Amino acid sequence: MIGKKYFFLSNFNPFREFLLGFSVFIDGLRWLRQNPSCLLLLFFPIVLSFSIVAFALGIFFSNYFESFVATLIFFTPDTWWTTALFYLIKFILSVAVVILAFLVQVLLVNILSSPIYEYVSLQVEKSISDKQPEDFTFWQSLKLMKEEIKKSFFILFCSVIVLFIPGVNVLSPVLTCFFLAWEFYDFTLARRAWLFNQRLPQALKHFWSLLGLGIWMLLPLVQIVTMPLAVVGGTMLAIKHIKNP
C-alpha cells in the first residue's frame, strides 16, 4: 500500500527521503478523515498542549522573564549600541525560552498522551499492514510511558546542550525537527519491543525522512495541532521502513 506508493523513492536520496516524510503527513490527514473516531481522540492532546503552553509562558513572561534577563545580561545599556545589543540579546533569549517551552511541552504531553497515541498508531497499522499486529491492552500501553520517559530525557538533554552552545545552536531547528518526528515514528518500534539502542540507530538511518515529517511540527502554535496528528504519518513511515529496510 504505502510501500507501492513510494516505490520510486526506494533509492536513497536526501531530497527524496525528505519528500517522503513530508508527504506521509498528508496521507495521515487523509486517513484521519476516514477514521473520525481517532481524530476525536487526538483532540485531547491538542487541548492539553495549548493549555500547558499558554499557562507556562504566561506565568514566566509576566513574573520571571525580566529577572531572568537581568541574571544573564551582565551590563546596563548606557549608549545607543549597548542598548541595541541589550534588546537583541533580550529578543534571542525570548525566542530560546519559547522554543525550550514548546520542547518541554511536547515531551510532557507525549508522555501523558502516550496511551492515546499508541491506540491510534495501532489502528493505523491494522488498516495498512498486511500482517495484523497484536492488540495492546491499556496496561501494556501504560508500560510504554517508561520508554517515553527514557527517550524524553535523552531528547531534552541533547536539545538543551545544542540550544545554549554558541555556534552549535544554529542547528537547533534541524535537531528539533528530527526529535519531534522521532517521537511519533517511535511508537511502532516500541510496540515491537525494540530496545532504545535499536530504535535510535533506526531513526538516525532515516534522518532525512524524519526531517520531512518533522517540518510540519516546527512552527510554534501551529505545532499544537500538527503534532498529535503526526502520529498517523509517523506510523505509516515506520511501517514502510520496517517493510523495506
Backbone hydrogen bonds in HBPLUS format (Angstrom, degrees):
<---DONOR---> <-ACCEPTOR-->    atom                        ^
c    i                          cat <-CA-CA->   ^        H-A-AA   ^      H-
h    n   atom  resd res      DA  || num        DHA   H-A  angle D-A-AA Bond
n    s   type  num  typ     dist DA aas  dist angle  dist       angle   num
A0005-LYS N   A0001-MET O   3.17 MM   4  6.42 159.2  2.22 145.6 151.3     1
A0006-TYR N   A0002-ILE O   3.19 MM   4  6.40 150.2  2.28 146.0 152.1     2
A0007-PHE N   A0004-LYS O   3.25 MM   3  5.04 167.6  2.27 108.0 107.1     3
A0009-LEU N   A0006-TYR O   2.94 MM   3  5.45 160.1  1.98 115.7 122.2     4
A0010-SER N   A0007-PHE O   3.04 MM   3  5.37 162.0  2.08 120.6 121.0     5
A0017-GLU N   A0013-ASN O   2.80 MM   4  5.97 163.3  1.83 166.6 172.4     6
A0018-PHE N   A0014-PRO O   2.87 MM   4  6.03 156.4  1.93 146.1 152.8     7
A0019-LEU N   A0015-PHE O   2.89 MM   4  6.14 157.7  1.94 147.9 154.0     8
A0020-LEU N   A0016-ARG O   2.87 MM   4  6.11 148.6  1.97 145.1 153.8     9
A0021-GLY N   A0017-GLU O   3.10 MM   4  6.44 163.0  2.13 152.3 154.7    10
A0022-PHE N   A0018-PHE O   2.93 MM   4  6.17 157.4  1.98 150.2 157.3    11
A0023-SER N   A0019-LEU O   2.85 MM   4  5.92 161.9  1.89 149.7 154.1    12
A0024-VAL N   A0020-LEU O   3.03 MM   4  6.11 148.4  2.13 147.8 155.7    13
A0026-ILE N   A0023-SER O   3.05 MM   3  5.39 123.3  2.39 104.6 117.6    14
A0027-ASP N   A0023-SER O   3.20 MM   4  6.63 153.6  2.27 147.2 154.8    15
A0028-GLY N   A0024-VAL O   2.98 MM   4  6.22 143.8  2.11 137.7 147.3    16
A0029-LEU N   A0025-PHE O   3.08 MM   4  6.51 143.8  2.21 143.0 152.2    17
A0029-LEU N   A0026-ILE O   3.11 MM   3  5.08 119.5  2.50  93.7 108.2    18
A0030-ARG N   A0026-ILE O   3.10 MM   4  6.47 154.1  2.17 148.7 155.3    19
A0031-TRP N   A0027-ASP O   2.99 MM   4  6.30 153.7  2.06 146.2 153.6    20
A0032-LEU N   A0028-GLY O   2.97 MM   4  6.25 155.5  2.03 147.3 153.6    21
A0033-ARG N   A0029-LEU O   3.02 MM   4  6.28 146.6  2.13 144.1 152.8    22
A0034-GLN N   A0030-ARG O   3.28 MM   4  6.61 139.6  2.45 140.1 149.8    23
A0034-GLN N   A0031-TRP O   3.07 MM   3  5.22 129.8  2.34  98.3 111.4    24
A0035-ASN N   A0031-TRP O   3.04 MM   4  6.27 114.6  2.49 134.7 152.0    25
A0035-ASN N   A0032-LEU O   3.04 MM   3  4.77 143.6  2.18  92.5 103.8    26
A0038-CYS N   A0035-ASN O   3.12 MM   3  5.81 132.8  2.35 118.6 128.1    27
A0039-LEU N   A0035-ASN O   3.38 MM   4  6.74 154.8  2.45 144.1 151.4    28
A0040-LEU N   A0036-PRO O   2.91 MM   4  6.12 154.2  1.98 148.2 154.1    29
A0041-LEU N   A0037-SER O   3.15 MM   4  6.42 151.2  2.24 138.5 145.8    30
A0042-LEU N   A0038-CYS O   3.11 MM   4  6.39 148.6  2.21 145.3 152.9    31
A0043-PHE N   A0040-LEU O   3.17 MM   3  5.44 158.6  2.22 106.3 112.8    32
A0044-PHE N   A0041-LEU O   3.26 MM   3  6.09 160.3  2.31 118.5 122.6    33
A0047-VAL N   A0043-PHE O   2.98 MM   4  6.18 166.4  1.99 154.4 156.2    34
A0048-LEU N   A0044-PHE O   2.94 MM   4  6.10 164.0  1.97 154.6 159.8    35
A0049-SER N   A0045-PRO O   2.83 MM   4  5.88 156.5  1.88 144.7 150.7    36
A0050-PHE N   A0046-ILE O   3.10 MM   4  6.33 168.3  2.11 151.3 153.7    37
A0051-SER N   A0047-VAL O   3.05 MM   4  6.20 161.0  2.09 149.1 154.4    38
A0052-ILE N   A0048-LEU O   3.04 MM   4  6.21 164.4  2.06 152.1 155.6    39
A0053-VAL N   A0049-SER O   3.04 MM   4  6.20 174.9  2.04 159.4 160.7    40
A0054-ALA N   A0050-PHE O   3.00 MM   4  6.01 169.2  2.01 150.6 154.2    41
A0055-PHE N   A0051-SER O   3.04 MM   4  6.03 162.9  2.07 145.5 150.7    42
A0056-ALA N   A0052-ILE O   2.91 MM   4  5.93 170.7  1.91 153.9 157.0    43
A0057-LEU N   A0053-VAL O   2.99 MM   4  5.90 167.4  2.01 152.1 155.8    44
A0058-GLY N   A0054-ALA O   3.09 MM   4  5.84 149.4  2.19 132.8 142.1    45
A0059-ILE N   A0055-PHE O   3.03 MM   4  6.17 164.4  2.05 151.0 154.6    46
A0060-PHE N   A0056-ALA O   2.98 MM   4  6.14 166.3  2.00 150.6 154.9    47
A0061-PHE N   A0057-LEU O   2.94 MM   4  5.92 171.8  1.95 152.3 154.3    48
A0062-SER N   A0058-GLY O   3.17 MM   4  6.00 147.5  2.28 138.1 146.5    49
A0063-ASN N   A0059-ILE O   3.09 MM   4  5.95 139.1  2.26 142.2 150.9    50
A0064-TYR N   A0060-PHE O   2.76 MM   4  5.05 153.8  1.83 139.9 148.4    51
A0065-PHE N   A0060-PHE O   2.96 MM   5  5.90 130.9  2.21 154.3 152.6    52
A0068-PHE N   A0064-TYR O   2.95 MM   4  6.07 149.0  2.05 151.0 160.9    53
A0069-VAL N   A0065-PHE O   2.86 MM   4  6.16 155.6  1.92 155.1 160.8    54
A0070-ALA N   A0066-GLU O   2.94 MM   4  6.15 161.4  1.98 146.8 152.3    55
A0071-THR N   A0067-SER O   3.00 MM   4  6.11 142.2  2.15 138.2 147.1    56
A0072-LEU N   A0068-PHE O   3.25 MM   4  6.50 148.3  2.36 142.1 149.5    57
A0073-ILE N   A0069-VAL O   2.88 MM   4  5.95 150.4  1.97 159.0 166.7    58
A0083-THR N   A0079-THR O   2.93 MM   4  6.06 150.7  2.01 147.5 156.1    59
A0084-ALA N   A0080-TRP O   2.95 MM   4  6.17 155.4  2.01 141.5 148.1    60
A0085-LEU N   A0081-TRP O   2.91 MM   4  6.05 156.0  1.96 139.8 146.8    61
A0086-PHE N   A0082-THR O   2.80 MM   4  5.90 151.5  1.88 139.0 147.2    62
A0087-TYR N   A0083-THR O   3.05 MM   4  6.35 162.7  2.09 151.8 154.4    63
A0088-LEU N   A0084-ALA O   2.97 MM   4  6.14 145.6  2.09 142.9 153.1    64
A0089-ILE N   A0085-LEU O   2.91 MM   4  6.12 165.9  1.93 153.9 156.8    65
A0090-LYS N   A0086-PHE O   2.91 MM   4  6.10 153.2  1.98 143.1 151.7    66
A0091-PHE N   A0087-TYR O   2.92 MM   4  6.03 149.5  2.02 136.3 143.7    67
A0092-ILE N   A0088-LEU O   2.96 MM   4  6.27 161.6  1.99 151.1 155.8    68
A0093-LEU N   A0089-ILE O   2.88 MM   4  6.10 159.1  1.92 151.1 156.8    69
A0094-SER N   A0090-LYS O   2.96 MM   4  6.17 148.2  2.07 139.9 148.7    70
A0095-VAL N   A0091-PHE O   2.98 MM   4  6.33 159.5  2.02 153.3 157.8    71
A0096-ALA N   A0092-ILE O   2.91 MM   4  6.15 160.0  1.95 148.4 154.5    72
A0097-VAL N   A0093-LEU O   2.87 MM   4  6.06 156.3  1.93 147.9 153.9    73
A0098-VAL N   A0094-SER O   3.00 MM   4  6.25 160.1  2.04 149.1 154.2    74
A0099-ILE N   A0095-VAL O   2.90 MM   4  6.14 165.2  1.92 155.1 159.0    75
A0100-LEU N   A0096-ALA O   2.91 MM   4  6.06 164.6  1.93 148.4 153.1    76
A0101-ALA N   A0097-VAL O   2.80 MM   4  5.93 153.5  1.87 146.0 154.2    77
A0102-PHE N   A0098-VAL O   2.93 MM   4  6.17 157.7  1.98 149.9 155.2    78
A0103-LEU N   A0099-ILE O   2.95 MM   4  6.21 151.3  2.04 145.6 154.1    79
A0104-VAL N   A0100-LEU O   2.90 MM   4  6.16 166.3  1.92 154.3 157.0    80
A0105-GLN N   A0101-ALA O   2.88 MM   4  6.02 156.4  1.93 144.3 151.9    81
A0106-VAL N   A0102-PHE O   2.86 MM   4  6.06 152.0  1.94 143.6 150.7    82
A0107-LEU N   A0103-LEU O   3.04 MM   4  6.36 164.9  2.06 153.4 156.1    83
A0108-LEU N   A0104-VAL O   2.89 MM   4  6.08 163.8  1.91 153.3 158.1    84
A0109-VAL N   A0105-GLN O   2.86 MM   4  5.92 170.7  1.87 152.5 155.7    85
A0110-ASN N   A0106-VAL O   2.89 MM   4  5.94 158.0  1.94 147.8 154.7    86
A0111-ILE N   A0107-LEU O   3.06 MM   4  6.22 148.0  2.16 141.3 149.1    87
A0112-LEU N   A0108-LEU O   3.04 MM   4  6.32 169.1  2.05 154.7 157.0    88
A0113-SER N   A0109-VAL O   2.75 MM   4  5.76 147.8  1.85 148.1 157.8    89
A0114-SER N   A0111-ILE O   3.47 MM   3  5.31 164.8  2.49  98.8 103.0    90
A0116-ILE N   A0113-SER O   2.95 MM   3  5.38 121.3  2.30 112.3 126.8    91
A0117-TYR N   A0113-SER O   2.97 MM   4  6.25 166.7  1.99 159.6 163.8    92
A0118-GLU N   A0114-SER O   2.81 MM   4  5.83 158.2  1.85 147.9 154.2    93
A0119-TYR N   A0115-PRO O   3.05 MM   4  6.17 154.8  2.11 138.8 145.2    94
A0120-VAL N   A0116-ILE O   2.99 MM   4  6.29 168.1  2.00 158.3 160.6    95
A0121-SER N   A0117-TYR O   2.81 MM   4  5.94 163.4  1.84 151.1 156.6    96
A0122-LEU N   A0118-GLU O   2.91 MM   4  6.05 152.5  1.99 145.0 152.2    97
A0123-GLN N   A0119-TYR O   3.04 MM   4  6.37 152.3  2.12 147.1 154.4    98
A0124-VAL N   A0120-VAL O   2.97 MM   4  6.28 153.2  2.04 151.4 158.9    99
A0125-GLU N   A0121-SER O   3.00 MM   4  6.28 163.3  2.03 149.5 153.5   100
A0126-LYS N   A0122-LEU O   2.97 MM   4  6.20 156.2  2.03 147.4 153.9   101
A0127-SER N   A0123-GLN O   3.14 MM   4  6.30 144.9  2.27 139.4 147.8   102
A0127-SER N   A0124-VAL O   3.07 MM   3  5.24 123.5  2.40  97.8 112.2   103
A0128-ILE N   A0124-VAL O   3.13 MM   4  6.38 136.1  2.34 149.7 161.2   104
A0129-SER N   A0125-GLU O   2.92 MM   4  5.43 142.5  2.06 149.4 153.4   105
A0141-SER N   A0137-THR O   3.04 MM   4  6.35 149.9  2.13 146.6 155.0   106
A0142-LEU N   A0138-PHE O   3.00 MM   4  6.37 147.0  2.11 143.5 152.6   107
A0143-LYS N   A0139-TRP O   3.17 MM   4  6.45 140.5  2.33 138.1 147.7   108
A0143-LYS N   A0140-GLN O   3.18 MM   3  5.13 125.6  2.49  91.6 105.3   109
A0144-LEU N   A0141-SER O   3.06 MM   3  5.38 140.5  2.22 103.5 114.4   110
A0145-MET N   A0142-LEU O   2.99 MM   3  5.49 151.3  2.07 109.9 118.4   111
A0146-LYS N   A0143-LYS O   3.20 MM   3  5.84 146.5  2.31 113.6 120.0   112
A0147-GLU N   A0144-LEU O   3.03 MM   3  5.24 114.8  2.47 101.5 116.4   113
A0148-GLU N   A0144-LEU O   2.90 MM   4  6.22 155.1  1.96 153.2 161.4   114
A0149-ILE N   A0145-MET O   2.90 MM   4  6.10 151.7  1.98 146.0 152.6   115
A0150-LYS N   A0146-LYS O   3.14 MM   4  6.42 160.3  2.18 146.8 151.5   116
A0151-LYS N   A0147-GLU O   2.97 MM   4  6.20 167.1  1.99 152.2 155.4   117
A0152-SER N   A0148-GLU O   2.77 MM   4  5.82 152.5  1.84 145.0 153.8   118
A0153-PHE N   A0149-ILE O   3.03 MM   4  6.23 156.9  2.09 150.5 154.3   119
A0154-PHE N   A0150-LYS O   3.30 MM   4  6.56 153.9  2.37 141.5 148.4   120
A0155-ILE N   A0151-LYS O   2.93 MM   4  6.24 161.0  1.97 153.7 158.4   121
A0156-LEU N   A0152-SER O   2.86 MM   4  6.01 165.3  1.88 151.3 155.7   122
A0157-PHE N   A0153-PHE O   2.94 MM   4  5.97 160.1  1.98 144.0 149.5   123
A0158-CYS N   A0154-PHE O   3.09 MM   4  6.30 170.0  2.10 152.0 154.1   124
A0159-SER N   A0155-ILE O   2.94 MM   4  6.04 160.8  1.97 150.7 156.7   125
A0160-VAL N   A0156-LEU O   2.97 MM   4  6.06 163.7  2.00 152.2 155.6   126
A0161-ILE N   A0157-PHE O   3.20 MM   4  6.36 163.7  2.23 148.5 152.9   127
A0162-VAL N   A0158-CYS O   3.04 MM   4  6.24 168.9  2.05 151.7 154.7   128
A0163-LEU N   A0159-SER O   2.86 MM   4  5.90 157.1  1.92 147.8 154.8   129
A0164-PHE N   A0160-VAL O   3.26 MM   4  6.31 150.4  2.35 146.3 150.9   130
A0169-ASN N   A0165-ILE O   2.99 MM   4  5.69 139.4  2.16 171.4 174.0   131
A0171-LEU N   A0168-VAL O   2.94 MM   3  5.88 167.8  1.96 128.5 132.4   132
A0172-SER N   A0169-ASN O   3.08 MM   3  5.13 162.6  2.11 104.7 109.8   133
A0175-LEU N   A0171-LEU O   2.98 MM   4  6.22 167.9  1.99 163.8 167.7   134
A0176-THR N   A0172-SER O   2.85 MM   4  5.96 155.9  1.90 151.1 158.3   135
A0177-CYS N   A0173-PRO O   2.97 MM   4  6.19 158.3  2.02 146.1 151.0   136
A0178-PHE N   A0174-VAL O   3.11 MM   4  6.41 164.3  2.13 151.5 155.0   137
A0179-PHE N   A0175-LEU O   2.92 MM   4  6.14 169.4  1.94 155.1 157.8   138
A0180-LEU N   A0176-THR O   2.91 MM   4  5.99 162.8  1.94 153.3 157.9   139
A0181-ALA N   A0177-CYS O   3.13 MM   4  6.31 164.9  2.16 149.6 153.4   140
A0182-TRP N   A0178-PHE O   2.91 MM   4  6.10 157.8  1.96 150.1 157.2   141
A0183-GLU N   A0179-PHE O   3.05 MM   4  6.26 146.4  2.17 144.9 152.3   142
A0184-PHE N   A0181-ALA O   3.10 MM   3  5.58 128.3  2.38 108.1 119.2   143
A0185-TYR N   A0181-ALA O   2.92 MM   4  6.07 148.3  2.02 152.1 162.4   144
A0186-ASP N   A0182-TRP O   3.01 MM   4  5.72 146.4  2.12 147.0 151.2   145
A0190-ALA N   A0186-ASP O   2.88 MM   4  6.09 163.7  1.90 160.8 165.6   146
A0191-ARG N   A0187-PHE O   2.95 MM   4  6.07 150.3  2.04 145.5 153.3   147
A0192-ARG N   A0189-LEU O   3.08 MM   3  5.23 138.7  2.25  99.3 111.0   148
A0194-TRP N   A0189-LEU O   3.24 MM   5  5.71 166.3  2.26 150.4 148.6   149
A0193-ALA N   A0190-ALA O   2.89 MM   3  5.00 154.6  1.95 111.7 114.2   150
A0198-GLN N   A0195-LEU O   2.92 MM   3  5.22 156.6  1.97 109.4 117.0   151
A0199-ARG N   A0195-LEU O   2.96 MM   4  6.27 152.4  2.04 153.3 162.1   152
A0200-LEU N   A0196-PHE O   3.08 MM   4  6.17 164.6  2.10 156.7 158.1   153
A0202-GLN N   A0198-GLN O   3.29 MM   4  6.42 153.1  2.37 139.8 147.4   154
A0203-ALA N   A0199-ARG O   3.03 MM   4  6.26 153.7  2.10 146.7 153.3   155
A0204-LEU N   A0200-LEU O   2.96 MM   4  6.25 161.2  2.00 155.4 160.8   156
A0205-LYS N   A0201-PRO O   2.89 MM   4  6.00 148.0  1.99 144.2 152.7   157
A0206-HIS N   A0203-ALA O   3.15 MM   3  5.33 130.9  2.41  98.9 111.1   158
A0207-PHE N   A0204-LEU O   3.22 MM   3  4.78 141.3  2.37 113.6 106.7   159
A0210-LEU N   A0206-HIS O   3.10 MM   4  6.33 157.6  2.15 156.6 163.6   160
A0211-LEU N   A0207-PHE O   2.89 MM   4  6.13 143.1  2.03 143.6 154.8   161
A0212-GLY N   A0208-TRP O   3.05 MM   4  6.34 148.9  2.15 141.3 148.6   162
A0213-LEU N   A0209-SER O   3.14 MM   4  6.46 150.4  2.23 142.0 149.1   163
A0214-GLY N   A0210-LEU O   2.81 MM   4  5.97 156.8  1.87 146.9 154.3   164
A0215-ILE N   A0211-LEU O   3.07 MM   4  6.18 133.9  2.29 144.7 153.6   165
A0216-TRP N   A0213-LEU O   3.37 MM   3  6.09 153.5  2.44 115.4 120.6   166
A0217-MET N   A0214-GLY O   2.87 MM   3  5.33 150.4  1.96 112.8 122.1   167
A0218-LEU N   A0215-ILE O   3.46 MM   3  5.26 171.5  2.47 104.5 104.9   168
A0223-GLN N   A0219-LEU O   2.90 MM   4  5.71 145.1  2.03 166.3 174.5   169
A0224-ILE N   A0221-LEU O   3.12 MM   3  5.36 146.1  2.24 102.1 111.7   170
A0225-VAL N   A0222-VAL O   3.10 MM   3  5.79 144.3  2.23 116.1 123.4   171
A0226-THR N   A0222-VAL O   3.12 MM   4  6.40 170.3  2.13 149.9 152.8   172
A0227-MET N   A0223-GLN O   2.89 MM   4  5.33 159.8  1.94 135.7 140.0   173
A0230-ALA N   A0226-THR O   3.03 MM   4  6.12 127.0  2.32 142.9 156.3   174
A0230-ALA N   A0227-MET O   2.97 MM   3  5.16 139.7  2.14 104.6 116.5   175
A0231-VAL N   A0228-PRO O   3.43 MM   3  6.02 170.3  2.44 112.5 115.3   176
A0232-VAL N   A0229-LEU O   3.35 MM   3  6.27 158.9  2.40 121.3 124.1   177
A0234-GLY N   A0230-ALA O   2.81 MM   4  5.92 160.9  1.85 154.9 161.2   178
A0235-THR N   A0231-VAL O   3.08 MM   4  6.08 148.7  2.18 132.3 139.5   179
A0236-MET N   A0232-VAL O   3.04 MM   4  6.35 162.9  2.07 152.2 156.7   180
A0237-LEU N   A0233-GLY O   2.93 MM   4  6.11 157.9  1.98 149.3 155.2   181
A0238-ALA N   A0234-GLY O   3.00 MM   4  6.17 159.2  2.05 144.1 149.6   182
A0239-ILE N   A0235-THR O   2.99 MM   4  6.19 162.0  2.03 154.2 158.5   183
A0240-LYS N   A0236-MET O   3.09 MM   4  6.30 156.9  2.14 144.5 150.7   184
A0241-HIS N   A0237-LEU O   3.04 MM   4  6.33 157.7  2.09 149.4 155.1   185
A0242-ILE N   A0238-ALA O   2.91 MM   4  6.16 150.1  2.00 147.8 156.3   186
A0243-LYS N   A0239-ILE O   2.94 MM   4  6.12 157.3  1.99 149.4 155.3   187
A0244-ASN N   A0240-LYS O   2.89 MM   4  6.02 150.7  1.97 145.0 153.7   188
